[in-house]
Amino acid sequence: MLIEGIVEVTFTKLSGESRTMPCTLKPSIIPPARAQDAASQKKVRGLNEAVMVAWCTDRSEWRSFRIDNVISVNL
């Protein structure tokens, strides 16, 4: 769904607070990688399949959430 467009994901943050985040992985929406971005550097964190990383459209930043903490997903 994230590759197709913007999705509103509601999840519980690690602090216990609820957050609704409009996010996407659609290539035409996310910005191109830049050399100064941490994710573009060689030193990248290992893949954690329990965590989803997506482009947050209301903050224009990469954000992540734990998949087990997802409450709802709205297209």
mmCIF file of the N, C-alpha and C atoms, coordinates in Angstrom:
data_MODEL
# 
_entry.id   MODEL 
# 
loop_
_atom_site.group_PDB 
_atom_site.id 
_atom_site.type_symbol 
_atom_site.label_atom_id 
_atom_site.label_alt_id 
_atom_site.label_comp_id 
_atom_site.label_asym_id 
_atom_site.label_entity_id 
_atom_site.label_seq_id 
_atom_site.pdbx_PDB_ins_code 
_atom_site.Cartn_x 
_atom_site.Cartn_y 
_atom_site.Cartn_z 
_atom_site.occupancy 
_atom_site.B_iso_or_equiv 
_atom_site.pdbx_formal_charge 
_atom_site.auth_seq_id 
_atom_site.auth_comp_id 
_atom_site.auth_asym_id 
_atom_site.auth_atom_id 
_atom_site.pdbx_PDB_model_num 
ATOM 1   N N  . MET A 1 1  ? 0.823  -1.199 0.000  1.00 0.00 ? 1  MET A N  1 
ATOM 2   C CA . MET A 1 1  ? 0.000  0.000  0.000  1.00 0.00 ? 1  MET A CA 1 
ATOM 3   C C  . MET A 1 1  ? 0.867  1.264  0.000  1.00 0.00 ? 1  MET A C  1 
ATOM 4   N N  . LEU A 1 2  ? 1.971  1.226  0.750  1.00 0.00 ? 2  LEU A N  1 
ATOM 5   C CA . LEU A 1 2  ? 2.839  2.408  0.829  1.00 0.00 ? 2  LEU A CA 1 
ATOM 6   C C  . LEU A 1 2  ? 3.486  2.729  -0.517 1.00 0.00 ? 2  LEU A C  1 
ATOM 7   N N  . ILE A 1 3  ? 3.748  1.731  -1.318 1.00 0.00 ? 3  ILE A N  1 
ATOM 8   C CA . ILE A 1 3  ? 4.363  1.959  -2.631 1.00 0.00 ? 3  ILE A CA 1 
ATOM 9   C C  . ILE A 1 3  ? 3.361  2.561  -3.607 1.00 0.00 ? 3  ILE A C  1 
ATOM 10  N N  . GLU A 1 4  ? 2.073  2.323  -3.381 1.00 0.00 ? 4  GLU A N  1 
ATOM 11  C CA . GLU A 1 4  ? 1.024  2.809  -4.273 1.00 0.00 ? 4  GLU A CA 1 
ATOM 12  C C  . GLU A 1 4  ? 0.674  4.284  -4.055 1.00 0.00 ? 4  GLU A C  1 
ATOM 13  N N  . GLY A 1 5  ? 0.814  4.771  -2.812 1.00 0.00 ? 5  GLY A N  1 
ATOM 14  C CA . GLY A 1 5  ? 0.423  6.152  -2.531 1.00 0.00 ? 5  GLY A CA 1 
ATOM 15  C C  . GLY A 1 5  ? 0.589  6.491  -1.065 1.00 0.00 ? 5  GLY A C  1 
ATOM 16  N N  . ILE A 1 6  ? -0.129 7.523  -0.637 1.00 0.00 ? 6  ILE A N  1 
ATOM 17  C CA . ILE A 1 6  ? -0.049 7.972  0.759  1.00 0.00 ? 6  ILE A CA 1 
ATOM 18  C C  . ILE A 1 6  ? -1.078 7.202  1.591  1.00 0.00 ? 6  ILE A C  1 
ATOM 19  N N  . VAL A 1 7  ? -0.616 6.689  2.718  1.00 0.00 ? 7  VAL A N  1 
ATOM 20  C CA . VAL A 1 7  ? -1.436 5.885  3.616  1.00 0.00 ? 7  VAL A CA 1 
ATOM 21  C C  . VAL A 1 7  ? -1.367 6.508  5.005  1.00 0.00 ? 7  VAL A C  1 
ATOM 22  N N  . GLU A 1 8  ? -2.491 6.579  5.703  1.00 0.00 ? 8  GLU A N  1 
ATOM 23  C CA . GLU A 1 8  ? -2.495 7.043  7.090  1.00 0.00 ? 8  GLU A CA 1 
ATOM 24  C C  . GLU A 1 8  ? -2.385 5.839  8.006  1.00 0.00 ? 8  GLU A C  1 
ATOM 25  N N  . VAL A 1 9  ? -1.295 5.769  8.743  1.00 0.00 ? 9  VAL A N  1 
ATOM 26  C CA . VAL A 1 9  ? -1.046 4.667  9.664  1.00 0.00 ? 9  VAL A CA 1 
ATOM 27  C C  . VAL A 1 9  ? -1.170 5.204  11.091 1.00 0.00 ? 9  VAL A C  1 
ATOM 28  N N  . THR A 1 10 ? -2.024 4.576  11.874 1.00 0.00 ? 10 THR A N  1 
ATOM 29  C CA . THR A 1 10 ? -2.163 4.927  13.282 1.00 0.00 ? 10 THR A CA 1 
ATOM 30  C C  . THR A 1 10 ? -1.470 3.832  14.081 1.00 0.00 ? 10 THR A C  1 
ATOM 31  N N  . PHE A 1 11 ? -0.582 4.260  14.971 1.00 0.00 ? 11 PHE A N  1 
ATOM 32  C CA . PHE A 1 11 ? 0.191  3.296  15.743 1.00 0.00 ? 11 PHE A CA 1 
ATOM 33  C C  . PHE A 1 11 ? 0.460  3.851  17.135 1.00 0.00 ? 11 PHE A C  1 
ATOM 34  N N  . THR A 1 12 ? 0.881  2.971  18.020 1.00 0.00 ? 12 THR A N  1 
ATOM 35  C CA . THR A 1 12 ? 1.265  3.379  19.362 1.00 0.00 ? 12 THR A CA 1 
ATOM 36  C C  . THR A 1 12 ? 2.772  3.583  19.378 1.00 0.00 ? 12 THR A C  1 
ATOM 37  N N  . LYS A 1 13 ? 3.190  4.782  19.750 1.00 0.00 ? 13 LYS A N  1 
ATOM 38  C CA . LYS A 1 13 ? 4.612  5.086  19.843 1.00 0.00 ? 13 LYS A CA 1 
ATOM 39  C C  . LYS A 1 13 ? 5.209  4.367  21.043 1.00 0.00 ? 13 LYS A C  1 
ATOM 40  N N  . LEU A 1 14 ? 6.521  4.259  21.084 1.00 0.00 ? 14 LEU A N  1 
ATOM 41  C CA . LEU A 1 14 ? 7.188  3.595  22.201 1.00 0.00 ? 14 LEU A CA 1 
ATOM 42  C C  . LEU A 1 14 ? 6.877  4.273  23.527 1.00 0.00 ? 14 LEU A C  1 
ATOM 43  N N  . SER A 1 15 ? 6.544  5.570  23.474 1.00 0.00 ? 15 SER A N  1 
ATOM 44  C CA . SER A 1 15 ? 6.188  6.308  24.685 1.00 0.00 ? 15 SER A CA 1 
ATOM 45  C C  . SER A 1 15 ? 4.785  5.956  25.190 1.00 0.00 ? 15 SER A C  1 
ATOM 46  N N  . GLY A 1 16 ? 4.013  5.215  24.372 1.00 0.00 ? 16 GLY A N  1 
ATOM 47  C CA . GLY A 1 16 ? 2.643  4.862  24.721 1.00 0.00 ? 16 GLY A CA 1 
ATOM 48  C C  . GLY A 1 16 ? 1.618  5.782  24.080 1.00 0.00 ? 16 GLY A C  1 
ATOM 49  N N  . GLU A 1 17 ? 2.083  6.871  23.506 1.00 0.00 ? 17 GLU A N  1 
ATOM 50  C CA . GLU A 1 17 ? 1.213  7.846  22.839 1.00 0.00 ? 17 GLU A CA 1 
ATOM 51  C C  . GLU A 1 17 ? 0.769  7.301  21.486 1.00 0.00 ? 17 GLU A C  1 
ATOM 52  N N  . SER A 1 18 ? -0.457 7.636  21.076 1.00 0.00 ? 18 SER A N  1 
ATOM 53  C CA . SER A 1 18 ? -0.976 7.246  19.767 1.00 0.00 ? 18 SER A CA 1 
ATOM 54  C C  . SER A 1 18 ? -0.604 8.308  18.735 1.00 0.00 ? 18 SER A C  1 
ATOM 55  N N  . ARG A 1 19 ? -0.261 7.881  17.526 1.00 0.00 ? 19 ARG A N  1 
ATOM 56  C CA . ARG A 1 19 ? 0.125  8.824  16.457 1.00 0.00 ? 19 ARG A CA 1 
ATOM 57  C C  . ARG A 1 19 ? -0.484 8.343  15.160 1.00 0.00 ? 19 ARG A C  1 
ATOM 58  N N  . THR A 1 20 ? -1.067 9.265  14.393 1.00 0.00 ? 20 THR A N  1 
ATOM 59  C CA . THR A 1 20 ? -1.515 8.984  13.039 1.00 0.00 ? 20 THR A CA 1 
ATOM 60  C C  . THR A 1 20 ? -0.559 9.688  12.105 1.00 0.00 ? 20 THR A C  1 
ATOM 61  N N  . MET A 1 21 ? 0.070  8.909  11.236 1.00 0.00 ? 21 MET A N  1 
ATOM 62  C CA . MET A 1 21 ? 1.110  9.431  10.365 1.00 0.00 ? 21 MET A CA 1 
ATOM 63  C C  . MET A 1 21 ? 0.769  9.167  8.897  1.00 0.00 ? 21 MET A C  1 
ATOM 64  N N  . PRO A 1 22 ? 0.635  10.242 8.096  1.00 0.00 ? 22 PRO A N  1 
ATOM 65  C CA . PRO A 1 22 ? 0.489  10.037 6.659  1.00 0.00 ? 22 PRO A CA 1 
ATOM 66  C C  . PRO A 1 22 ? 1.879  9.716  6.104  1.00 0.00 ? 22 PRO A C  1 
ATOM 67  N N  . CYS A 1 23 ? 2.014  8.579  5.434  1.00 0.00 ? 23 CYS A N  1 
ATOM 68  C CA . CYS A 1 23 ? 3.337  8.177  4.972  1.00 0.00 ? 23 CYS A CA 1 
ATOM 69  C C  . CYS A 1 23 ? 3.250  7.432  3.644  1.00 0.00 ? 23 CYS A C  1 
ATOM 70  N N  . THR A 1 24 ? 4.419  7.265  3.007  1.00 0.00 ? 24 THR A N  1 
ATOM 71  C CA . THR A 1 24 ? 4.467  6.628  1.699  1.00 0.00 ? 24 THR A CA 1 
ATOM 72  C C  . THR A 1 24 ? 5.850  6.061  1.417  1.00 0.00 ? 24 THR A C  1 
ATOM 73  N N  . LEU A 1 25 ? 5.894  5.195  0.433  1.00 0.00 ? 25 LEU A N  1 
ATOM 74  C CA . LEU A 1 25 ? 7.147  4.722  -0.161 1.00 0.00 ? 25 LEU A CA 1 
ATOM 75  C C  . LEU A 1 25 ? 7.073  4.877  -1.675 1.00 0.00 ? 25 LEU A C  1 
ATOM 76  N N  . LYS A 1 26 ? 6.089  5.662  -2.151 1.00 0.00 ? 26 LYS A N  1 
ATOM 77  C CA . LYS A 1 26 ? 5.903  5.865  -3.588 1.00 0.00 ? 26 LYS A CA 1 
ATOM 78  C C  . LYS A 1 26 ? 7.091  6.663  -4.140 1.00 0.00 ? 26 LYS A C  1 
ATOM 79  N N  . PRO A 1 27 ? 7.821  6.096  -5.107 1.00 0.00 ? 27 PRO A N  1 
ATOM 80  C CA . PRO A 1 27 ? 9.024  6.748  -5.625 1.00 0.00 ? 27 PRO A CA 1 
ATOM 81  C C  . PRO A 1 27 ? 8.825  8.175  -6.129 1.00 0.00 ? 27 PRO A C  1 
ATOM 82  N N  . SER A 1 28 ? 7.669  8.485  -6.696 1.00 0.00 ? 28 SER A N  1 
ATOM 83  C CA . SER A 1 28 ? 7.450  9.831  -7.229 1.00 0.00 ? 28 SER A CA 1 
ATOM 84  C C  . SER A 1 28 ? 7.199  10.873 -6.131 1.00 0.00 ? 28 SER A C  1 
ATOM 85  N N  . ILE A 1 29 ? 6.989  10.427 -4.892 1.00 0.00 ? 29 ILE A N  1 
ATOM 86  C CA . ILE A 1 29 ? 6.721  11.347 -3.780 1.00 0.00 ? 29 ILE A CA 1 
ATOM 87  C C  . ILE A 1 29 ? 7.951  11.529 -2.895 1.00 0.00 ? 29 ILE A C  1 
ATOM 88  N N  . ILE A 1 30 ? 8.686  10.447 -2.648 1.00 0.00 ? 30 ILE A N  1 
ATOM 89  C CA . ILE A 1 30 ? 9.844  10.561 -1.756 1.00 0.00 ? 30 ILE A CA 1 
ATOM 90  C C  . ILE A 1 30 ? 10.986 11.285 -2.466 1.00 0.00 ? 30 ILE A C  1 
ATOM 91  N N  . PRO A 1 31 ? 11.781 12.024 -1.718 1.00 0.00 ? 31 PRO A N  1 
ATOM 92  C CA . PRO A 1 31 ? 12.889 12.759 -2.342 1.00 0.00 ? 31 PRO A CA 1 
ATOM 93  C C  . PRO A 1 31 ? 14.018 11.811 -2.736 1.00 0.00 ? 31 PRO A C  1 
ATOM 94  N N  . PRO A 1 32 ? 14.824 12.222 -3.712 1.00 0.00 ? 32 PRO A N  1 
ATOM 95  C CA . PRO A 1 32 ? 15.969 11.375 -4.092 1.00 0.00 ? 32 PRO A CA 1 
ATOM 96  C C  . PRO A 1 32 ? 16.992 11.335 -2.958 1.00 0.00 ? 32 PRO A C  1 
ATOM 97  N N  . ALA A 1 33 ? 17.724 10.242 -2.872 1.00 0.00 ? 33 ALA A N  1 
ATOM 98  C CA . ALA A 1 33 ? 18.771 10.105 -1.854 1.00 0.00 ? 33 ALA A CA 1 
ATOM 99  C C  . ALA A 1 33 ? 19.876 11.109 -2.133 1.00 0.00 ? 33 ALA A C  1 
ATOM 100 N N  . ARG A 1 34 ? 20.426 11.671 -1.053 1.00 0.00 ? 34 ARG A N  1 
ATOM 101 C CA . ARG A 1 34 ? 21.539 12.616 -1.176 1.00 0.00 ? 34 ARG A CA 1 
ATOM 102 C C  . ARG A 1 34 ? 22.720 12.065 -0.398 1.00 0.00 ? 34 ARG A C  1 
ATOM 103 N N  . ALA A 1 35 ? 23.910 12.432 -0.797 1.00 0.00 ? 35 ALA A N  1 
ATOM 104 C CA . ALA A 1 35 ? 25.122 11.921 -0.159 1.00 0.00 ? 35 ALA A CA 1 
ATOM 105 C C  . ALA A 1 35 ? 25.176 12.255 1.322  1.00 0.00 ? 35 ALA A C  1 
ATOM 106 N N  . GLN A 1 36 ? 24.626 13.398 1.740  1.00 0.00 ? 36 GLN A N  1 
ATOM 107 C CA . GLN A 1 36 ? 24.695 13.790 3.153  1.00 0.00 ? 36 GLN A CA 1 
ATOM 108 C C  . GLN A 1 36 ? 23.627 13.117 4.012  1.00 0.00 ? 36 GLN A C  1 
ATOM 109 N N  . ASP A 1 37 ? 22.651 12.437 3.404  1.00 0.00 ? 37 ASP A N  1 
ATOM 110 C CA . ASP A 1 37 ? 21.639 11.728 4.178  1.00 0.00 ? 37 ASP A CA 1 
ATOM 111 C C  . ASP A 1 37 ? 22.252 10.499 4.837  1.00 0.00 ? 37 ASP A C  1 
ATOM 112 N N  . ALA A 1 38 ? 21.928 10.288 6.089  1.00 0.00 ? 38 ALA A N  1 
ATOM 113 C CA . ALA A 1 38 ? 22.482 9.147  6.827  1.00 0.00 ? 38 ALA A CA 1 
ATOM 114 C C  . ALA A 1 38 ? 22.177 7.819  6.135  1.00 0.00 ? 38 ALA A C  1 
ATOM 115 N N  . ALA A 1 39 ? 20.988 7.694  5.560  1.00 0.00 ? 39 ALA A N  1 
ATOM 116 C CA . ALA A 1 39 ? 20.602 6.446  4.909  1.00 0.00 ? 39 ALA A CA 1 
ATOM 117 C C  . ALA A 1 39 ? 21.405 6.178  3.643  1.00 0.00 ? 39 ALA A C  1 
ATOM 118 N N  . SER A 1 40 ? 22.053 7.200  3.107  1.00 0.00 ? 40 SER A N  1 
ATOM 119 C CA . SER A 1 40 ? 22.840 7.036  1.896  1.00 0.00 ? 40 SER A CA 1 
ATOM 120 C C  . SER A 1 40 ? 24.300 6.691  2.184  1.00 0.00 ? 40 SER A C  1 
ATOM 121 N N  . GLN A 1 41 ? 24.677 6.741  3.425  1.00 0.00 ? 41 GLN A N  1 
ATOM 122 C CA . GLN A 1 41 ? 26.058 6.466  3.806  1.00 0.00 ? 41 GLN A CA 1 
ATOM 123 C C  . GLN A 1 41 ? 26.295 4.964  3.912  1.00 0.00 ? 41 GLN A C  1 
ATOM 124 N N  . LYS A 1 42 ? 27.559 4.561  3.912  1.00 0.00 ? 42 LYS A N  1 
ATOM 125 C CA . LYS A 1 42 ? 27.899 3.151  4.039  1.00 0.00 ? 42 LYS A CA 1 
ATOM 126 C C  . LYS A 1 42 ? 27.466 2.587  5.386  1.00 0.00 ? 42 LYS A C  1 
ATOM 127 N N  . LYS A 1 43 ? 27.569 3.398  6.421  1.00 0.00 ? 43 LYS A N  1 
ATOM 128 C CA . LYS A 1 43 ? 27.252 2.947  7.768  1.00 0.00 ? 43 LYS A CA 1 
ATOM 129 C C  . LYS A 1 43 ? 25.746 3.034  7.987  1.00 0.00 ? 43 LYS A C  1 
ATOM 130 N N  . VAL A 1 44 ? 25.041 1.978  7.614  1.00 0.00 ? 44 VAL A N  1 
ATOM 131 C CA . VAL A 1 44 ? 23.588 1.941  7.721  1.00 0.00 ? 44 VAL A CA 1 
ATOM 132 C C  . VAL A 1 44 ? 23.213 0.854  8.715  1.00 0.00 ? 44 VAL A C  1 
ATOM 133 N N  . ARG A 1 45 ? 22.188 1.130  9.511  1.00 0.00 ? 45 ARG A N  1 
ATOM 134 C CA . ARG A 1 45 ? 21.716 0.131  10.466 1.00 0.00 ? 45 ARG A CA 1 
ATOM 135 C C  . ARG A 1 45 ? 21.252 -1.122 9.727  1.00 0.00 ? 45 ARG A C  1 
ATOM 136 N N  . GLY A 1 46 ? 21.367 -2.248 10.389 1.00 0.00 ? 46 GLY A N  1 
ATOM 137 C CA . GLY A 1 46 ? 20.895 -3.502 9.819  1.00 0.00 ? 46 GLY A CA 1 
ATOM 138 C C  . GLY A 1 46 ? 19.380 -3.495 9.661  1.00 0.00 ? 46 GLY A C  1 
ATOM 139 N N  . LEU A 1 47 ? 18.886 -4.293 8.767  1.00 0.00 ? 47 LEU A N  1 
ATOM 140 C CA . LEU A 1 47 ? 17.462 -4.393 8.502  1.00 0.00 ? 47 LEU A CA 1 
ATOM 141 C C  . LEU A 1 47 ? 16.757 -5.020 9.701  1.00 0.00 ? 47 LEU A C  1 
ATOM 142 N N  . ASN A 1 48 ? 15.705 -4.378 10.166 1.00 0.00 ? 48 ASN A N  1 
ATOM 143 C CA . ASN A 1 48 ? 14.898 -4.892 11.260 1.00 0.00 ? 48 ASN A CA 1 
ATOM 144 C C  . ASN A 1 48 ? 13.495 -5.104 10.707 1.00 0.00 ? 48 ASN A C  1 
ATOM 145 N N  . GLU A 1 49 ? 13.123 -6.345 10.511 1.00 0.00 ? 49 GLU A N  1 
ATOM 146 C CA . GLU A 1 49 ? 11.833 -6.657 9.892  1.00 0.00 ? 49 GLU A CA 1 
ATOM 147 C C  . GLU A 1 49 ? 10.643 -6.313 10.774 1.00 0.00 ? 49 GLU A C  1 
ATOM 148 N N  . ALA A 1 50 ? 10.867 -5.990 12.033 1.00 0.00 ? 50 ALA A N  1 
ATOM 149 C CA . ALA A 1 50 ? 9.785  -5.606 12.942 1.00 0.00 ? 50 ALA A CA 1 
ATOM 150 C C  . ALA A 1 50 ? 9.461  -4.121 12.834 1.00 0.00 ? 50 ALA A C  1 
ATOM 151 N N  . VAL A 1 51 ? 10.294 -3.375 12.089 1.00 0.00 ? 51 VAL A N  1 
ATOM 152 C CA . VAL A 1 51 ? 10.138 -1.927 11.982 1.00 0.00 ? 51 VAL A CA 1 
ATOM 153 C C  . VAL A 1 51 ? 9.928  -1.533 10.526 1.00 0.00 ? 51 VAL A C  1 
ATOM 154 N N  . MET A 1 52 ? 8.955  -0.655 10.286 1.00 0.00 ? 52 MET A N  1 
ATOM 155 C CA . MET A 1 52 ? 8.693  -0.132 8.946  1.00 0.00 ? 52 MET A CA 1 
ATOM 156 C C  . MET A 1 52 ? 9.224  1.290  8.883  1.00 0.00 ? 52 MET A C  1 
ATOM 157 N N  . VAL A 1 53 ? 10.038 1.567  7.891  1.00 0.00 ? 53 VAL A N  1 
ATOM 158 C CA . VAL A 1 53 ? 10.550 2.915  7.658  1.00 0.00 ? 53 VAL A CA 1 
ATOM 159 C C  . VAL A 1 53 ? 9.814  3.464  6.441  1.00 0.00 ? 53 VAL A C  1 
ATOM 160 N N  . ALA A 1 54 ? 9.280  4.679  6.563  1.00 0.00 ? 54 ALA A N  1 
ATOM 161 C CA . ALA A 1 54 ? 8.521  5.289  5.470  1.00 0.00 ? 54 ALA A CA 1 
ATOM 162 C C  . ALA A 1 54 ? 8.716  6.797  5.491  1.00 0.00 ? 54 ALA A C  1 
ATOM 163 N N  . TRP A 1 55 ? 8.448  7.442  4.361  1.00 0.00 ? 55 TRP A N  1 
ATOM 164 C CA . TRP A 1 55 ? 8.533  8.891  4.245  1.00 0.00 ? 55 TRP A CA 1 
ATOM 165 C C  . TRP A 1 55 ? 7.269  9.489  4.854  1.00 0.00 ? 55 TRP A C  1 
ATOM 166 N N  . CYS A 1 56 ? 7.428  10.284 5.904  1.00 0.00 ? 56 CYS A N  1 
ATOM 167 C CA . CYS A 1 56 ? 6.311  10.941 6.584  1.00 0.00 ? 56 CYS A CA 1 
ATOM 168 C C  . CYS A 1 56 ? 5.995  12.224 5.812  1.00 0.00 ? 56 CYS A C  1 
ATOM 169 N N  . THR A 1 57 ? 4.821  12.292 5.221  1.00 0.00 ? 57 THR A N  1 
ATOM 170 C CA . THR A 1 57 ? 4.498  13.424 4.344  1.00 0.00 ? 57 THR A CA 1 
ATOM 171 C C  . THR A 1 57 ? 4.164  14.707 5.094  1.00 0.00 ? 57 THR A C  1 
ATOM 172 N N  . ASP A 1 58 ? 3.725  14.625 6.357  1.00 0.00 ? 58 ASP A N  1 
ATOM 173 C CA . ASP A 1 58 ? 3.415  15.863 7.075  1.00 0.00 ? 58 ASP A CA 1 
ATOM 174 C C  . ASP A 1 58 ? 4.640  16.477 7.748  1.00 0.00 ? 58 ASP A C  1 
ATOM 175 N N  . ARG A 1 59 ? 5.715  15.723 7.879  1.00 0.00 ? 59 ARG A N  1 
ATOM 176 C CA . ARG A 1 59 ? 6.949  16.255 8.470  1.00 0.00 ? 59 ARG A CA 1 
ATOM 177 C C  . ARG A 1 59 ? 8.105  16.279 7.477  1.00 0.00 ? 59 ARG A C  1 
ATOM 178 N N  . SER A 1 60 ? 7.884  15.709 6.295  1.00 0.00 ? 60 SER A N  1 
ATOM 179 C CA . SER A 1 60 ? 8.916  15.647 5.253  1.00 0.00 ? 60 SER A CA 1 
ATOM 180 C C  . SER A 1 60 ? 10.221 15.073 5.781  1.00 0.00 ? 60 SER A C  1 
ATOM 181 N N  . GLU A 1 61 ? 10.085 13.930 6.457  1.00 0.00 ? 61 GLU A N  1 
ATOM 182 C CA . GLU A 1 61 ? 11.232 13.233 7.031  1.00 0.00 ? 61 GLU A CA 1 
ATOM 183 C C  . GLU A 1 61 ? 10.983 11.728 6.983  1.00 0.00 ? 61 GLU A C  1 
ATOM 184 N N  . TRP A 1 62 ? 12.069 10.969 6.995  1.00 0.00 ? 62 TRP A N  1 
ATOM 185 C CA . TRP A 1 62 ? 11.946 9.526  7.157  1.00 0.00 ? 62 TRP A CA 1 
ATOM 186 C C  . TRP A 1 62 ? 11.586 9.245  8.607  1.00 0.00 ? 62 TRP A C  1 
ATOM 187 N N  . ARG A 1 63 ? 10.569 8.437  8.807  1.00 0.00 ? 63 ARG A N  1 
ATOM 188 C CA . ARG A 1 63 ? 10.118 8.054  10.145 1.00 0.00 ? 63 ARG A CA 1 
ATOM 189 C C  . ARG A 1 63 ? 9.923  6.538  10.160 1.00 0.00 ? 63 ARG A C  1 
ATOM 190 N N  . SER A 1 64 ? 9.824  5.985  11.353 1.00 0.00 ? 64 SER A N  1 
ATOM 191 C CA . SER A 1 64 ? 9.612  4.546  11.458 1.00 0.00 ? 64 SER A CA 1 
ATOM 192 C C  . SER A 1 64 ? 8.613  4.236  12.564 1.00 0.00 ? 64 SER A C  1 
ATOM 193 N N  . PHE A 1 65 ? 8.036  3.049  12.470 1.00 0.00 ? 65 PHE A N  1 
ATOM 194 C CA . PHE A 1 65 ? 7.121  2.571  13.497 1.00 0.00 ? 65 PHE A CA 1 
ATOM 195 C C  . PHE A 1 65 ? 7.230  1.054  13.556 1.00 0.00 ? 65 PHE A C  1 
ATOM 196 N N  . ARG A 1 66 ? 6.937  0.515  14.724 1.00 0.00 ? 66 ARG A N  1 
ATOM 197 C CA . ARG A 1 66 ? 6.962  -0.940 14.896 1.00 0.00 ? 66 ARG A CA 1 
ATOM 198 C C  . ARG A 1 66 ? 5.671  -1.513 14.321 1.00 0.00 ? 66 ARG A C  1 
ATOM 199 N N  . ILE A 1 67 ? 5.793  -2.521 13.488 1.00 0.00 ? 67 ILE A N  1 
ATOM 200 C CA . ILE A 1 67 ? 4.638  -3.119 12.829 1.00 0.00 ? 67 ILE A CA 1 
ATOM 201 C C  . ILE A 1 67 ? 3.658  -3.691 13.854 1.00 0.00 ? 67 ILE A C  1 
ATOM 202 N N  . ASP A 1 68 ? 4.164  -4.261 14.937 1.00 0.00 ? 68 ASP A N  1 
ATOM 203 C CA . ASP A 1 68 ? 3.298  -4.824 15.991 1.00 0.00 ? 68 ASP A CA 1 
ATOM 204 C C  . ASP A 1 68 ? 2.460  -3.740 16.682 1.00 0.00 ? 68 ASP A C  1 
ATOM 205 N N  . ASN A 1 69 ? 2.870  -2.487 16.594 1.00 0.00 ? 69 ASN A N  1 
ATOM 206 C CA . ASN A 1 69 ? 2.175  -1.390 17.264 1.00 0.00 ? 69 ASN A CA 1 
ATOM 207 C C  . ASN A 1 69 ? 1.138  -0.694 16.388 1.00 0.00 ? 69 ASN A C  1 
ATOM 208 N N  . VAL A 1 70 ? 0.929  -1.181 15.165 1.00 0.00 ? 70 VAL A N  1 
ATOM 209 C CA . VAL A 1 70 ? -0.048 -0.561 14.255 1.00 0.00 ? 70 VAL A CA 1 
ATOM 210 C C  . VAL A 1 70 ? -1.455 -0.845 14.760 1.00 0.00 ? 70 VAL A C  1 
ATOM 211 N N  . ILE A 1 71 ? -2.243 0.223  14.853 1.00 0.00 ? 71 ILE A N  1 
ATOM 212 C CA . ILE A 1 71 ? -3.637 0.126  15.288 1.00 0.00 ? 71 ILE A CA 1 
ATOM 213 C C  . ILE A 1 71 ? -4.556 0.057  14.076 1.00 0.00 ? 71 ILE A C  1 
ATOM 214 N N  . SER A 1 72 ? -4.311 0.923  13.073 1.00 0.00 ? 72 SER A N  1 
ATOM 215 C CA . SER A 1 72 ? -5.148 0.929  11.869 1.00 0.00 ? 72 SER A CA 1 
ATOM 216 C C  . SER A 1 72 ? -4.374 1.511  10.687 1.00 0.00 ? 72 SER A C  1 
ATOM 217 N N  . VAL A 1 73 ? -4.872 1.191  9.491  1.00 0.00 ? 73 VAL A N  1 
ATOM 218 C CA . VAL A 1 73 ? -4.306 1.686  8.240  1.00 0.00 ? 73 VAL A CA 1 
ATOM 219 C C  . VAL A 1 73 ? -5.453 2.168  7.385  1.00 0.00 ? 73 VAL A C  1 
ATOM 220 N N  . ASN A 1 74 ? -5.374 3.430  6.918  1.00 0.00 ? 74 ASN A N  1 
ATOM 221 C CA . ASN A 1 74 ? -6.416 3.998  6.065  1.00 0.00 ? 74 ASN A CA 1 
ATOM 222 C C  . ASN A 1 74 ? -5.806 4.484  4.760  1.00 0.00 ? 74 ASN A C  1 
ATOM 223 N N  . LEU A 1 75 ? -6.454 4.123  3.674  1.00 0.00 ? 75 LEU A N  1 
ATOM 224 C CA . LEU A 1 75 ? -5.973 4.556  2.350  1.00 0.00 ? 75 LEU A CA 1 
ATOM 225 C C  . LEU A 1 75 ? -6.462 5.948  2.028  1.00 0.00 ? 75 LEU A C  1 
# 
